[in-house]
Amino acid sequence: MSVLLKLIRLGLVLGALGVATFAMLALFGFAAPELDLLNHVQILLLPGTAIALPILAMALRGWGRGAAIIYAFVGLATSASVLLPEFLGSMRERPAAPAEGSITMMTHNLFGMNYEMEKVTAAIFAEDPDIIVLQEYFGEQATELHPLLLAEYPFFVRCRGGKRANLGLYSRIPFDQQEDGACPSDAYGTTRTAHILASFQTEDGKPFSVITTHMDWPIPVSRQQEQLSVLSEVLDKIEGPMILAGDFNSTPWSYSLRQFVANNGLVRETMNLLTFPMSWHYFGAWRDTLPFLPLDHVMTRGGVMVHGIHTGQATASDHLPVVFSFSVD
């Protein structure tokens, strides 16, 4: 065998063992937040470990072959144990919508470099939601989108601040914004994150709350953990039925997000719903791609029943919108 072929085989073996190692290390993300970062790419680790098995079977001989195959299989099983519950959860049967009183809501990260608001408007009107929450809703987007929505959605509020603090809420249903100091109005401010908290009532007088936010990426680890902790303090003060929707920049496979959901008594409705990235910047330009990460989430608590949930049609954003219908017990 030539030196080149030996090097190729060695590279394939090391790569296969490396992927399996990452899958197993992710299991210990509960103890080391840095290892939890590996859980965000579980959707790549699962096929990676599956491919590792035949690579090791073909590239190795002797006793090392069996040991390496077992090692890769453990990595595959570890990754599958994270992803399989998510897939099965997406297949659960949802309660039927009532004959009257169902409400439709959309959450969408517009993408700060998206200037094609006519596509956003088309996606909104195609779904005809009663309530819309927007992230990365900067002044450039609002200048064009706001007048297009105002006739249909006369009740609205905007947050204007730092990078993740630009949010919007539009509604056909009247609401009261809960002023808790977390919705800045200074477009040149440095506040990185924000949230909008609004109180609604159904047609038959049942109260419910809607809160939307936009988290930072999970690197550095401490920053997003702190943001989730602050949000938990806000949720702890909300009574009654509640909907939390937005871009969490976190996959549901991470211990961090799973712990946030559990600690706050939430039900995450967005199971196995891939929303990002719809585009990616490479070779000097933004190019279309297929989404493979579930970063946009809808969570409920306290008597909110979600009857259906799906991704909306693509806009020029790098996220797909999420649309769901619900009623309040």
PLY file of the C-alpha trace (Angstrom):
ply
format ascii 1.0
element vertex 329
property float x
property float y
property float z
element edge 328
property int vertex1
property int vertex2
end_header
0.00 0.00 0.00
1.38 3.40 -0.95
2.19 6.03 1.63
-0.62 8.23 0.28
-3.24 5.52 0.73
-1.99 4.81 4.24
-2.32 8.49 5.13
-5.84 8.61 3.67
-6.83 5.53 5.65
-5.31 6.97 8.82
-7.17 10.25 8.29
-10.48 8.42 7.80
-9.96 6.32 10.92
-9.00 9.28 13.07
-11.94 11.28 11.72
-14.37 8.45 12.43
-13.07 7.99 15.96
-13.08 11.77 16.50
-16.77 12.11 15.57
-17.67 9.26 17.93
-15.64 10.92 20.67
-17.48 14.23 20.22
-20.82 12.42 20.40
-19.85 10.80 23.70
-18.36 13.96 25.16
-21.66 15.78 24.47
-23.30 13.41 26.93
-21.38 15.13 29.73
-22.58 18.61 28.82
-24.59 18.70 32.04
-21.33 18.79 33.98
-19.25 21.00 31.68
-21.11 23.75 29.76
-18.32 23.82 27.17
-19.09 20.20 26.28
-22.77 21.09 25.99
-21.83 23.13 22.91
-21.38 19.80 21.12
-25.07 19.05 21.62
-25.97 21.93 19.32
-24.50 19.95 16.39
-26.07 16.59 17.25
-27.84 16.62 13.90
-24.37 16.37 12.31
-22.92 13.97 14.88
-25.61 11.35 14.29
-24.93 10.84 10.57
-21.23 11.31 11.26
-21.15 8.38 13.69
-23.30 6.31 11.32
-20.75 6.88 8.54
-17.92 6.13 10.97
-19.07 2.52 11.43
-18.48 1.30 7.83
-15.30 3.38 7.57
-13.81 1.62 10.59
-15.07 -1.76 9.43
-13.33 -1.38 6.07
-10.20 0.47 7.13
-9.09 -1.64 10.11
-8.10 -5.23 10.65
-7.48 -7.46 13.66
-8.58 -6.87 17.24
-8.53 -3.09 16.84
-11.30 -3.30 14.26
-13.83 -4.74 16.70
-12.90 -2.30 19.46
-13.16 0.67 17.11
-16.56 -0.45 15.79
-17.90 -0.80 19.35
-16.52 2.65 20.16
-18.25 4.21 17.14
-21.49 2.35 17.92
-21.50 3.81 21.44
-21.12 7.27 19.89
-23.99 6.54 17.50
-26.23 5.32 20.31
-25.37 8.35 22.43
-26.27 10.77 19.66
-29.45 8.87 18.79
-30.57 9.02 22.44
-30.60 12.82 22.15
-32.26 13.15 18.74
-34.78 10.30 18.80
-37.01 11.75 21.58
-37.19 15.00 19.62
-38.33 13.16 16.50
-40.89 11.08 18.39
-42.17 14.18 20.18
-42.93 15.82 16.85
-45.25 12.93 15.99
-47.46 13.29 19.06
-51.14 13.93 18.45
-52.31 17.43 19.33
-55.70 18.32 20.78
-58.32 19.29 18.24
-59.04 22.99 17.89
-62.34 24.22 19.35
-65.12 25.29 17.01
-64.56 28.89 18.10
-61.90 30.81 19.98
-58.74 29.51 18.31
-55.95 32.08 17.85
-53.13 31.97 15.30
-49.70 33.39 16.08
-46.46 33.78 14.13
-42.89 34.28 15.34
-40.20 35.29 12.87
-36.60 36.49 12.94
-36.52 38.92 10.03
-32.68 38.91 9.72
-30.98 42.26 10.06
-29.74 42.22 6.45
-33.14 41.43 4.96
-34.59 44.38 3.07
-37.28 42.50 1.14
-40.24 43.29 3.32
-42.69 42.44 0.56
-41.69 38.79 1.02
-42.21 39.09 4.77
-45.62 40.64 4.20
-46.55 37.87 1.77
-45.58 35.21 4.32
-47.61 36.93 7.03
-50.73 37.40 4.94
-50.49 33.81 3.67
-50.83 32.56 7.26
-53.18 35.33 8.44
-52.05 35.26 12.10
-53.84 37.20 14.82
-50.60 37.95 16.68
-47.09 38.43 15.23
-43.82 38.64 17.15
-40.67 39.72 15.33
-36.97 39.53 16.12
-34.14 41.45 14.44
-36.72 44.10 13.67
-34.43 47.02 12.95
-35.35 50.52 11.83
-34.71 49.72 8.17
-37.23 46.88 8.30
-39.77 48.84 10.34
-39.76 51.80 7.97
-41.14 49.59 5.22
-42.97 46.83 7.09
-44.82 48.89 9.71
-47.15 50.73 7.30
-47.86 47.48 5.46
-49.06 45.83 8.67
-50.75 48.71 10.46
-54.13 48.51 8.73
-54.52 44.84 9.58
-52.70 44.92 12.92
-53.51 48.19 14.68
-52.07 47.20 18.07
-48.29 47.11 18.23
-45.15 47.77 20.27
-41.46 47.91 19.33
-38.19 47.55 21.26
-35.14 49.39 19.92
-31.72 48.84 21.45
-28.59 46.77 20.88
-28.03 43.83 18.58
-30.66 41.37 19.87
-32.91 43.99 21.48
-34.84 44.95 18.33
-38.24 43.32 18.64
-41.79 43.90 17.52
-45.28 42.71 18.37
-48.31 43.30 16.13
-51.83 42.17 16.90
-55.44 42.33 15.86
-56.32 41.70 19.49
-55.91 44.59 21.95
-53.24 44.06 24.58
-51.54 45.82 27.47
-47.77 45.97 27.39
-46.31 45.11 30.77
-43.68 47.80 31.32
-40.87 46.09 33.20
-37.95 48.07 31.83
-36.86 45.37 29.39
-38.07 46.98 26.17
-35.64 49.82 25.32
-36.53 52.67 22.99
-33.04 53.96 22.17
-31.99 52.68 18.75
-28.41 53.62 19.57
-28.42 51.95 22.98
-26.09 49.17 24.03
-28.64 46.82 25.60
-27.94 43.48 23.87
-31.20 41.67 24.60
-34.75 42.65 25.43
-38.22 41.23 25.69
-41.79 42.30 25.07
-44.35 41.15 27.60
-47.99 41.69 26.73
-51.27 40.76 28.42
-54.20 39.63 26.24
-57.72 38.38 26.68
-59.59 35.92 24.50
-63.02 36.84 23.13
-64.63 35.08 26.09
-62.48 36.94 28.61
-59.75 34.41 29.41
-56.43 36.15 30.14
-53.10 35.02 28.70
-49.63 36.51 28.33
-47.28 36.62 25.36
-43.56 37.22 25.75
-41.00 37.34 22.95
-37.24 37.65 23.10
-34.02 37.05 21.17
-31.07 35.36 22.85
-27.39 35.59 21.97
-25.44 32.68 20.51
-24.29 30.10 23.10
-20.66 31.22 22.76
-19.44 32.46 25.16
-21.29 29.97 27.33
-21.71 32.25 30.34
-23.45 34.99 28.35
-26.42 32.94 27.17
-26.71 31.19 30.52
-26.98 34.57 32.22
-29.63 35.70 29.73
-31.67 32.54 30.34
-31.37 33.10 34.07
-32.65 36.67 33.76
-35.54 35.49 31.58
-36.40 32.83 34.18
-36.78 35.57 36.79
-39.26 37.33 34.49
-41.24 34.14 33.82
-41.43 33.44 37.54
-43.53 36.58 37.99
-46.01 35.80 35.20
-49.25 34.24 36.37
-51.76 32.33 34.32
-51.58 30.99 30.76
-48.47 32.12 28.92
-46.75 31.82 25.54
-43.01 32.37 25.12
-41.83 32.63 21.51
-38.70 33.84 19.79
-35.22 33.11 18.52
-33.28 31.41 21.32
-30.13 30.76 19.28
-30.10 27.40 21.01
-31.07 23.94 19.89
-33.37 21.80 22.06
-30.66 19.13 22.23
-28.60 21.24 24.64
-28.81 20.62 28.38
-28.97 24.38 28.84
-32.25 24.86 26.99
-33.74 21.63 28.31
-32.98 22.75 31.87
-34.50 26.18 31.19
-37.72 24.55 29.97
-37.90 22.19 32.94
-37.08 24.80 35.58
-39.84 27.11 34.35
-42.54 24.45 33.97
-42.77 25.06 30.23
-43.89 22.84 27.38
-41.77 23.29 24.26
-44.13 22.99 21.31
-41.53 23.25 18.53
-40.40 19.64 18.33
-38.09 18.75 15.43
-38.88 22.03 13.64
-35.84 23.13 11.62
-35.75 26.88 10.97
-32.10 27.93 10.43
-30.10 28.68 8.31
-32.05 29.51 5.17
-28.95 31.29 3.86
-25.24 31.31 4.65
-22.41 33.66 3.75
-19.62 31.91 1.86
-17.51 32.59 -1.23
-18.17 36.28 -0.71
-21.98 36.25 -0.88
-25.14 35.15 0.92
-26.34 31.90 -0.64
-29.45 29.82 -0.11
-29.13 26.66 1.94
-31.33 24.14 3.72
-32.19 24.68 7.39
-30.84 22.06 9.78
-30.98 23.76 13.19
-34.10 24.33 15.35
-33.35 27.73 16.89
-36.82 29.34 16.92
-39.00 28.05 19.71
-42.53 28.28 21.04
-43.12 27.35 24.68
-46.32 27.37 26.69
-47.46 27.13 30.28
-50.63 27.18 32.32
-53.50 26.06 30.13
-52.43 27.10 26.63
-53.35 24.33 24.19
-51.49 24.29 20.87
-53.52 22.63 18.13
-51.07 22.83 15.26
-47.61 24.18 14.51
-45.55 24.47 11.34
-42.96 26.58 9.54
-44.27 29.33 7.29
-43.13 30.13 3.79
-39.60 31.37 3.22
-38.88 35.08 3.22
-35.50 36.67 2.50
-34.54 35.96 6.11
-32.05 33.33 7.22
-34.84 31.97 9.48
-38.16 30.42 8.61
-41.21 31.79 10.43
-43.01 29.54 12.90
-46.82 29.57 12.89
-49.12 27.93 15.42
-52.75 27.93 16.51
-53.79 27.75 20.14
-56.63 28.19 22.57
-56.74 29.03 26.27
-58.42 26.76 28.81
0 1
1 2
2 3
3 4
4 5
5 6
6 7
7 8
8 9
9 10
10 11
11 12
12 13
13 14
14 15
15 16
16 17
17 18
18 19
19 20
20 21
21 22
22 23
23 24
24 25
25 26
26 27
27 28
28 29
29 30
30 31
31 32
32 33
33 34
34 35
35 36
36 37
37 38
38 39
39 40
40 41
41 42
42 43
43 44
44 45
45 46
46 47
47 48
48 49
49 50
50 51
51 52
52 53
53 54
54 55
55 56
56 57
57 58
58 59
59 60
60 61
61 62
62 63
63 64
64 65
65 66
66 67
67 68
68 69
69 70
70 71
71 72
72 73
73 74
74 75
75 76
76 77
77 78
78 79
79 80
80 81
81 82
82 83
83 84
84 85
85 86
86 87
87 88
88 89
89 90
90 91
91 92
92 93
93 94
94 95
95 96
96 97
97 98
98 99
99 100
100 101
101 102
102 103
103 104
104 105
105 106
106 107
107 108
108 109
109 110
110 111
111 112
112 113
113 114
114 115
115 116
116 117
117 118
118 119
119 120
120 121
121 122
122 123
123 124
124 125
125 126
126 127
127 128
128 129
129 130
130 131
131 132
132 133
133 134
134 135
135 136
136 137
137 138
138 139
139 140
140 141
141 142
142 143
143 144
144 145
145 146
146 147
147 148
148 149
149 150
150 151
151 152
152 153
153 154
154 155
155 156
156 157
157 158
158 159
159 160
160 161
161 162
162 163
163 164
164 165
165 166
166 167
167 168
168 169
169 170
170 171
171 172
172 173
173 174
174 175
175 176
176 177
177 178
178 179
179 180
180 181
181 182
182 183
183 184
184 185
185 186
186 187
187 188
188 189
189 190
190 191
191 192
192 193
193 194
194 195
195 196
196 197
197 198
198 199
199 200
200 201
201 202
202 203
203 204
204 205
205 206
206 207
207 208
208 209
209 210
210 211
211 212
212 213
213 214
214 215
215 216
216 217
217 218
218 219
219 220
220 221
221 222
222 223
223 224
224 225
225 226
226 227
227 228
228 229
229 230
230 231
231 232
232 233
233 234
234 235
235 236
236 237
237 238
238 239
239 240
240 241
241 242
242 243
243 244
244 245
245 246
246 247
247 248
248 249
249 250
250 251
251 252
252 253
253 254
254 255
255 256
256 257
257 258
258 259
259 260
260 261
261 262
262 263
263 264
264 265
265 266
266 267
267 268
268 269
269 270
270 271
271 272
272 273
273 274
274 275
275 276
276 277
277 278
278 279
279 280
280 281
281 282
282 283
283 284
284 285
285 286
286 287
287 288
288 289
289 290
290 291
291 292
292 293
293 294
294 295
295 296
296 297
297 298
298 299
299 300
300 301
301 302
302 303
303 304
304 305
305 306
306 307
307 308
308 309
309 310
310 311
311 312
312 313
313 314
314 315
315 316
316 317
317 318
318 319
319 320
320 321
321 322
322 323
323 324
324 325
325 326
326 327
327 328
